[in-house]
Amino acid sequence: MTADASLHVLILGATSGIAQATARLYASEKAVIGLAGRGRSRLEAIAQDLVARGASSVEIFEVDFTAAPPAGTLAAATRALGRLDHILLAYGVLGEQATAECDPAVARTIIDVNFGSAALWSLAAADLLARQGRGSLVVLGSVAGDRGRRSNYVYGSAKAGLAVLVQGISHRFAGRGPRAVIVKPGPTDTPMTAGIKKGSPLWATPDAVAEVVRKAADHGGPIVYAPARWRLIMLIIRNIPTLVFNKMNF
Ligand SMILES: NC(=O)c1ccc[n+]([C@@H]2O[C@H](COP(=O)([O-])OP(=O)(O)OC[C@H]3O[C@@H](n4cnc5c(N)ncnc54)[C@H](OP(=O)(O)O)[C@@H]3O)[C@@H](O)[C@H]2O)c1
């Protein structure tokens, strides 16, 4: 950081449940926060809350990530915020697996948002950090990207591609100053999962995931699970023999 001691963070997908919980942690650190996403009134309400929680200042950027040019938008946000220390990419869509299997338009949206767009924004953010020679990029992937399964493999495949891309950015940055981390949350109680039954103790709160996301911007990676137990769970799931896996319905 330079003369101004506060962290300057830009959140892409600031209306997401996990992003909002993470933004609250940054606010408690008196960060300068940029909120990028759709819906001015929602962004304004989030900004007001963050200022009340201690944020030094909050700027709003109305952005549809599948439509806006990543490099130009990031440059404008950097100018508005003064500099960028941390960039969090949090947006995504779960989509309907069953519909995606027979409707290419639905499959395309899931793939375009979670991989196509997220990959281009990650690359533009990485380019910005590379030119700065410092700063952290944290991208939200998913445990769904670790093994394809019938209930969500279109979404999972896009998150798998994104994870490899961010891993590659992290390798590019190794020993050079900036950092990149893919955080893979397990099932988390947010608007994305509003329609899913939540009986299992494996469900996490957005606040629990946000703690991991916030720490990932400072250390660890290139792959971080949120909560951490998912590293072991996914190690087991990845290694279940196909014959057994095919009998499991999840
Ligand atoms: N919740 C989980 O169980 C879970 C598990 C693993 C990984 N994740 C990942 O964690 C991240 C955050 O998810 P969440 O649970 O916090 O979900 P969420 O509350 O549903 O947030 C998703 C956000 O993405 C935004 N978004 C989608 N497409 C956009 C676009 N083209 N332009 C601008 N904004 C767009 C949505 O904005 P609008 O409201 O305007 O559509 C929404 O604010 C996502 O990448 C998700 O895939 C979530």
The ligand as an SDF file (V2000), in Angstrom:
LIG
                    3D

 48 52  0  0  0  0  0  0  0  0999 V2000
  -24.2560  -20.0500   -2.8980 N   0  0  0  0  0  0  0  0  0  0  0  0
  -23.5780  -21.1590   -3.0990 C   0  0  0  0  0  0  0  0  0  0  0  0
  -23.9410  -22.2630   -2.6420 O   0  0  0  0  0  0  0  0  0  0  0  0
  -22.2890  -21.1230   -3.8860 C   0  0  0  0  0  0  0  0  0  0  0  0
  -21.4590  -22.2600   -3.8310 C   0  0  0  0  0  0  0  0  0  0  0  0
  -20.2830  -22.2620   -4.5560 C   0  0  0  0  0  0  0  0  0  0  0  0
  -19.9200  -21.1540   -5.2980 C   0  0  0  0  0  0  0  0  0  0  0  0
  -20.7420  -20.0610   -5.3290 N   0  0  0  0  0  0  0  0  0  0  0  0
  -20.2970  -18.9350   -6.1690 C   0  0  0  0  0  0  0  0  0  0  0  0
  -20.1160  -17.8040   -5.3450 O   0  0  0  0  0  0  0  0  0  0  0  0
  -20.3750  -16.6190   -6.1010 C   0  0  0  0  0  0  0  0  0  0  0  0
  -21.3580  -15.7580   -5.3450 C   0  0  0  0  0  0  0  0  0  0  0  0
  -22.5910  -16.4540   -5.2900 O   0  0  0  0  0  0  0  0  0  0  0  0
  -23.7250  -16.1740   -4.2180 P   0  0  0  0  0  0  0  0  0  0  0  0
  -24.0150  -17.4500   -3.5590 O   0  0  0  0  0  0  0  0  0  0  0  0
  -23.3610  -15.0020   -3.4120 O   0  0  0  0  0  0  0  0  0  0  0  0
  -24.9230  -15.8970   -5.2120 O   0  0  0  0  0  0  0  0  0  0  0  0
  -25.9690  -14.7250   -5.3930 P   0  0  0  0  0  0  0  0  0  0  0  0
  -26.2770  -14.0700   -4.1070 O   0  0  0  0  0  0  0  0  0  0  0  0
  -27.0540  -15.3140   -6.2100 O   0  0  0  0  0  0  0  0  0  0  0  0
  -25.1460  -13.6860   -6.2740 O   0  0  0  0  0  0  0  0  0  0  0  0
  -24.8470  -13.8590   -7.6210 C   0  0  0  0  0  0  0  0  0  0  0  0
  -24.6400  -12.4640   -8.1560 C   0  0  0  0  0  0  0  0  0  0  0  0
  -24.1220  -12.4930   -9.4880 O   0  0  0  0  0  0  0  0  0  0  0  0
  -24.6930  -11.3820  -10.1370 C   0  0  0  0  0  0  0  0  0  0  0  0
  -24.6270  -11.5150  -11.5830 N   0  0  0  0  0  0  0  0  0  0  0  0
  -24.8940  -12.6150  -12.3280 C   0  0  0  0  0  0  0  0  0  0  0  0
  -24.7290  -12.3310  -13.6240 N   0  0  0  0  0  0  0  0  0  0  0  0
  -24.3640  -11.0260  -13.6940 C   0  0  0  0  0  0  0  0  0  0  0  0
  -24.0450  -10.1480  -14.7540 C   0  0  0  0  0  0  0  0  0  0  0  0
  -24.0710  -10.5470  -16.0480 N   0  0  0  0  0  0  0  0  0  0  0  0
  -23.7310   -8.8590  -14.4810 N   0  0  0  0  0  0  0  0  0  0  0  0
  -23.7310   -8.4280  -13.2020 C   0  0  0  0  0  0  0  0  0  0  0  0
  -23.9950   -9.2160  -12.1330 N   0  0  0  0  0  0  0  0  0  0  0  0
  -24.3120  -10.5030  -12.3910 C   0  0  0  0  0  0  0  0  0  0  0  0
  -26.1420  -11.3540   -9.6490 C   0  0  0  0  0  0  0  0  0  0  0  0
  -26.6760  -10.0860   -9.9080 O   0  0  0  0  0  0  0  0  0  0  0  0
  -28.2420   -9.9250  -10.2330 P   0  0  0  0  0  0  0  0  0  0  0  0
  -28.9360  -10.0180   -8.9000 O   0  0  0  0  0  0  0  0  0  0  0  0
  -28.3220   -8.5850  -10.8740 O   0  0  0  0  0  0  0  0  0  0  0  0
  -28.6210  -11.0540  -11.1640 O   0  0  0  0  0  0  0  0  0  0  0  0
  -25.9540  -11.6540   -8.1750 C   0  0  0  0  0  0  0  0  0  0  0  0
  -25.7250  -10.4870   -7.4330 O   0  0  0  0  0  0  0  0  0  0  0  0
  -20.8680  -17.0710   -7.4770 C   0  0  0  0  0  0  0  0  0  0  0  0
  -19.7920  -17.0570   -8.3860 O   0  0  0  0  0  0  0  0  0  0  0  0
  -21.2970  -18.5030   -7.2150 C   0  0  0  0  0  0  0  0  0  0  0  0
  -21.2340  -19.2790   -8.3870 O   0  0  0  0  0  0  0  0  0  0  0  0
  -21.9070  -20.0150   -4.6330 C   0  0  0  0  0  0  0  0  0  0  0  0
  1  2  1  0
  2  3  2  0
  2  4  1  0
  4  5  1  0
  4 48  2  0
  5  6  2  0
  6  7  1  0
  7  8  2  0
  8  9  1  0
  8 48  1  0
  9 10  1  0
  9 46  1  0
 10 11  1  0
 11 12  1  0
 11 44  1  0
 12 13  1  0
 13 14  1  0
 14 15  2  0
 14 16  1  0
 14 17  1  0
 17 18  1  0
 18 19  2  0
 18 20  1  0
 18 21  1  0
 21 22  1  0
 22 23  1  0
 23 24  1  0
 23 42  1  0
 24 25  1  0
 25 26  1  0
 25 36  1  0
 26 27  1  0
 26 35  1  0
 27 28  2  0
 28 29  1  0
 29 30  1  0
 29 35  2  0
 30 31  1  0
 30 32  2  0
 32 33  1  0
 33 34  2  0
 34 35  1  0
 36 37  1  0
 36 42  1  0
 37 38  1  0
 38 39  2  0
 38 40  1  0
 38 41  1  0
 42 43  1  0
 44 45  1  0
 44 46  1  0
 46 47  1  0
M  CHG  2   8   1  16  -1
M  END
$$$$
